Amino acid sequence: MPSTDDRRPKYQRIADSLREAIQAGEYGPGDRLPGENDLMAAHSVARMTARQALGVLQSEGIAESRKGAGVFVRAFRPLRRKGIQRLSQDQWGTGRSIWADEVEDRPLVVDQVTVTEEEAPAAIGQALNGGSESTVCVRRRRYVLDGKPVLLATSYLPTSLVAGSAITQEAAGPGGIYARLAELGYAPVHFREELRSRMPTKHEMAQLSISAGTPVILICRTAFAEGARPVEVNEMILDAAAYVLEYDFDA
C-alpha cells in the first residue's frame, strides 16, 4: 500500500502498482488486467481515476485495449533494430533484406507500398544534390510485424538516377533499393542517421494502430555513394513501444 504522505495522483499510484505487478510476473503477456470496476472497488476511486490509470499503461505501450474485452498486457515482443550492422554491404550486397537478422523467424510483411514520381519537397531537394533535383521517386511502405504495424517509411531518390530501374517498381528485388543502386553504379558507401521523437499525428496513430499517448521515433537516413553523392533520403516513423534501438561499434 502507498504511504499516507505519497503525493502522487491516485491514478498514477494505481498505474504504478499495476506496472509493478506486470514486472513481477503476476500478469503475463496477453493477460487481462483488472477492469475499471475492479480498480474502483479495490482502490475506492471514481471511474475516471481507474480509467486514467489504465490509460497510463496504454500510453507507455505496456498494455493495449481490446474493444468490448478490456485492457490486456501487451504481448508484442520489441524489435531490436541494429542501427549499424543492418546497413552493411554484406547484408544487402548479397541479396539479403536489411531486416533479416532483426526479425529472426517472425513474419514481417510490407502490407502497403506505393511508388510515385513527385516534385521534390524543399528539404528533400536540398538534401539530394543541393536542390538541383526537381523531381524525386517516392517509395512509401508500411511494415507489419506479428500482425502489428511497426514502421512507416518514405524513401526519396533522384528521378534522374533511378528512372526506368526496378527501384520505380513496387518490388525492388533481392537486397532492396541499395542493391539496385549498386547495379546502377551508385552503391551506398556511407550513411547518416538523425533521430528524434515526438507524439504521433492522427494519421500516424491510425497507420501504426497506436494510442494518442504512445510516442513515435523519427529516423531520417541519408545514403551516400562515392564522392559523397546523396542517393536516398529515407524518413522513417517507428512505434516507440515496438523498438529497441541498438548501436554496436568499436571505441
C-alpha positions, 0 to 999 in steps of 0.5 A: 500500500502507498504511504499516507504522505505519497503525493502522487495522483491516485491514478498514477499510484494505481498505474504504478502498482499495476506496472509493478505487478506486470514486472513481477510476473503476476500478469503475463503477456496477453493477460487481462488486467483488472477492469475499471470496476475492479480498480474502483472497488479495490482502490475506492476511486471514481471511474475516471481515476481507474480509467486514467490509470489504465490509460497510463499503461496504454500510453507507455505501450505496456498494455493495449485495449481490446474493444468490448474485452478490456485492457490486456498486457501487451504481448508484442515482443520489441524489435531490436533494430541494429542501427549499424550492422543492418546497413552493411554491404554484406547484408544487402550486397548479397541479396539479403533484406536489411531486416533479416537478422532483426526479425529472426523467424517472425513474419514481417510483411510490407502490407502497403507500398506505393511508388510515385514520381513527385516534385521534390519537397524543399528539404528533400531537394536540398538534401539530394544534390543541393536542390538541383533535383526537381523531381524525386521517386517516392517509395512509401511502405508500411511494415507489419510485424506479428500482425502489428504495424511497426514502421512507416517509411518514405524513401526519396531518390533522384528521378534522374538516377533511378528512372526506368530501374526496378527501384520505380517498381513496387518490388525492388528485388533481392537486397532492396533499393541499395542493391539496385543502386549498386547495379546502377553504379551508385552503391551506398558507401556511407550513411547518416542517421538523425533521430528524434521523437515526438507524439504521433499525428492522427494519421500516424496513430491510425497507420501504426494502430497506436494510442494518442499517448504512445510516442513515435521515433523519427529516423531520417537516413541519408545514403551516400555513394562515392564522392559523397553523392546523396542517393536516398533520403529515407524518413522513417516513423517507428512505434516507440513501444515496438523498438529497441534501438541498438548501436554496436561499434568499436571505441 
